[in-house]
Amino acid sequence: MTTGLVVIGCGGHGREVLTIARAMNDAALLPAWRLLGVVDDRPTEENLKRLQRLDVPFLGDVAWLRDAPPDVQHVIGIGDPRVRRAVARRLDGYRTPAASLVHPDATIGSDARCGPGFVAFAGARVTTNVTIGRHVHLNQNATVGHDSALADFVGVNPLAAVSGDCHLGEGVLIGTTAAVLQGLRVGRDSTVGAGACVVRDVPEQVVVKGVPAR
């Protein structure tokens, strides 16, 4: 029996997320997801056309989920961690649970603990004794090392590397090809810029960039 799935967000990130659900179905003996469509409060005409080319229905605004059937789950296809958090809080009053999607080409350690809404894109790698919070997104070819903890709404962009025993606070964004060295902490709502190398702890609510990141 399949479960209905609705993706929130018809931008590029959301459309990439829906392709993960399709890849999961293609890899399974039986489809796991019945892709119902996409919701978005402010879709652009161009993104609606792109969605149409993928043959995926646009269902309307996010409020569509308020009265969704009981066998429907949602996944937030939004790249910005802060926006993802705001949408999740809005959905707290709805009855649709959050789905977790793991691309068949991702590897997640058997002992990893992952919260609802977790999304792992193709090539993502999570090793051992890793804890991952709600609505965390690991983009293409991102890696997370042993004993690390990623709090809710963290985003790790493509090709970024989080080393072992790191802690990323809620809402942290690690930019494309950035690296966080072993044993370091990145504070809540901070951003590590693309290509940066974090060599010391990062406080809350700051943006760091460069090599070394500062």
C-alpha positions in Angstrom: 0.0 0.0 0.0 1.4 3.4 -1.0 1.3 6.6 1.1 0.2 9.9 -0.5 3.0 12.5 -0.6 2.8 16.2 -1.1 5.9 18.3 -1.6 5.8 21.9 -0.2 7.6 24.3 -2.6 7.7 24.2 -6.4 11.1 26.0 -6.6 14.2 24.2 -7.7 14.8 22.6 -4.3 11.3 21.3 -4.1 11.4 19.8 -7.5 14.6 18.1 -6.6 13.0 16.7 -3.5 10.1 15.2 -5.5 12.6 13.4 -7.8 13.9 11.7 -4.7 10.4 10.2 -4.1 10.3 9.1 -7.7 13.8 7.5 -7.4 12.7 5.7 -4.2 9.7 4.3 -6.1 11.9 3.2 -9.0 14.3 1.4 -6.7 11.6 -0.5 -4.7 9.8 -3.7 -5.7 6.6 -1.8 -4.9 6.2 2.0 -5.0 6.5 3.6 -1.6 5.0 7.0 -2.5 1.9 8.1 -4.4 3.0 11.6 -5.4 -0.1 13.7 -5.2 1.5 17.0 -6.2 3.1 20.2 -4.9 1.7 23.1 -2.8 3.2 26.6 -2.7 1.8 29.9 -1.4 3.6 32.0 -4.0 4.7 30.0 -7.1 6.2 31.8 -10.0 4.8 31.2 -13.5 8.2 29.8 -14.6 8.2 27.3 -11.8 4.7 26.2 -12.5 5.7 25.5 -16.1 8.7 23.6 -14.9 6.5 21.5 -12.6 4.1 20.9 -15.5 7.1 19.5 -17.5 7.7 17.0 -14.7 4.0 15.9 -15.0 3.3 16.8 -11.4 0.1 18.5 -10.4 0.1 21.9 -8.6 -2.5 21.5 -5.8 -2.7 25.1 -4.5 -1.4 26.9 -1.5 0.0 25.2 1.7 -3.5 25.4 3.3 -4.5 22.5 1.0 -2.8 20.3 3.6 -5.1 21.3 6.4 -7.9 19.0 5.1 -5.7 16.4 3.4 -6.8 12.7 3.7 -5.4 10.8 6.7 -3.1 8.7 4.5 -1.2 11.8 3.2 2.3 12.9 4.4 4.2 16.1 3.5 7.9 16.9 2.9 9.2 20.5 2.9 11.1 21.1 -0.3 12.6 24.5 0.7 16.4 25.0 0.9 16.5 27.9 3.3 16.6 26.5 6.9 14.8 29.5 8.4 12.0 29.4 5.9 11.7 25.6 6.3 11.4 26.1 10.1 8.7 28.7 9.6 6.7 26.4 7.4 7.1 23.5 9.8 5.7 25.6 12.6 2.8 26.5 10.5 2.1 22.9 9.8 2.2 21.9 13.5 -1.6 22.5 13.6 -2.2 20.2 10.7 -2.7 16.5 10.8 -0.4 15.5 8.0 2.8 14.0 9.3 6.2 14.8 7.9 7.8 12.2 5.6 11.5 11.3 5.4 13.0 10.7 2.0 16.4 9.0 1.4 17.6 8.7 -2.2 18.6 5.2 -3.1 22.1 6.5 -3.9 22.6 8.0 -0.4 24.1 6.0 2.5 22.8 6.4 6.0 24.5 4.5 8.9 22.3 1.8 10.3 22.7 3.4 13.8 21.9 6.9 12.7 18.9 8.5 14.4 17.0 10.7 12.0 14.0 12.9 12.8 10.9 13.3 10.8 11.1 15.4 7.6 14.8 14.3 7.0 15.8 14.4 3.3 19.0 12.9 1.9 19.8 13.7 -1.7 21.7 11.4 -4.1 25.3 10.8 -2.9 24.8 12.0 0.7 26.8 10.0 3.2 26.2 9.7 6.9 28.5 7.4 8.8 28.1 6.1 12.4 26.5 7.2 15.6 25.1 10.4 14.0 22.0 12.2 15.4 19.9 14.2 12.9 17.0 16.4 13.9 13.7 17.3 12.3 13.6 18.6 8.7 17.3 18.4 8.1 18.4 18.4 4.4 21.6 16.8 3.2 22.1 17.8 -0.4 23.9 16.0 -3.2 27.3 14.4 -2.2 27.3 16.1 1.3 29.0 14.1 4.1 28.5 13.8 7.8 31.1 12.1 9.9 30.9 9.9 13.0 29.4 11.0 16.3 28.1 14.3 14.9 24.8 15.9 15.8 22.7 18.0 13.5 19.9 19.9 15.2 16.5 20.6 13.6 16.3 22.4 10.2 20.0 22.2 9.4 20.9 22.4 5.7 24.1 21.0 4.3 24.6 22.0 0.7 26.1 20.0 -2.1 29.7 18.7 -1.6 30.0 20.1 1.9 31.8 18.0 4.5 30.9 17.9 8.2 33.7 16.0 10.0 33.4 13.7 13.0 32.1 14.8 16.4 30.7 18.1 15.1 27.6 19.8 16.4 25.5 22.0 14.1 22.9 24.1 16.0 19.3 24.6 14.9 18.9 26.3 11.5 22.6 26.2 10.5 23.4 26.3 6.8 26.6 24.9 5.5 27.4 26.2 2.1 28.4 24.3 -1.0 31.9 22.7 -0.8 32.4 24.1 2.7 34.1 22.0 5.4 33.7 21.9 9.2 36.7 20.3 10.9 36.5 17.6 13.5 35.0 18.4 17.0 33.8 21.9 16.2 30.5 23.6 17.0 28.4 25.9 14.7 25.9 27.9 16.7 22.2 28.2 16.0 21.1 30.1 12.8 24.7 30.7 11.6 25.8 30.3 8.0 29.0 28.9 6.7 29.7 30.4 3.3 30.4 28.3 0.2 34.0 27.0 0.1 34.7 28.0 3.6 36.8 25.9 6.0 35.7 26.1 9.7 38.7 25.7 12.0 37.2 27.0 15.2 33.8 27.1 16.9 31.3 29.5 15.3 28.9 31.5 17.6 25.2 31.8 17.0 23.6 34.0 14.3 26.7 34.9 12.3 27.9 34.4 8.8 31.5 33.1 8.3 33.4 32.7 5.1 36.8 32.1 3.7 39.8 29.9 4.5 40.0 29.8 7.4 36.4 30.8 8.0 36.0 34.1 9.9 
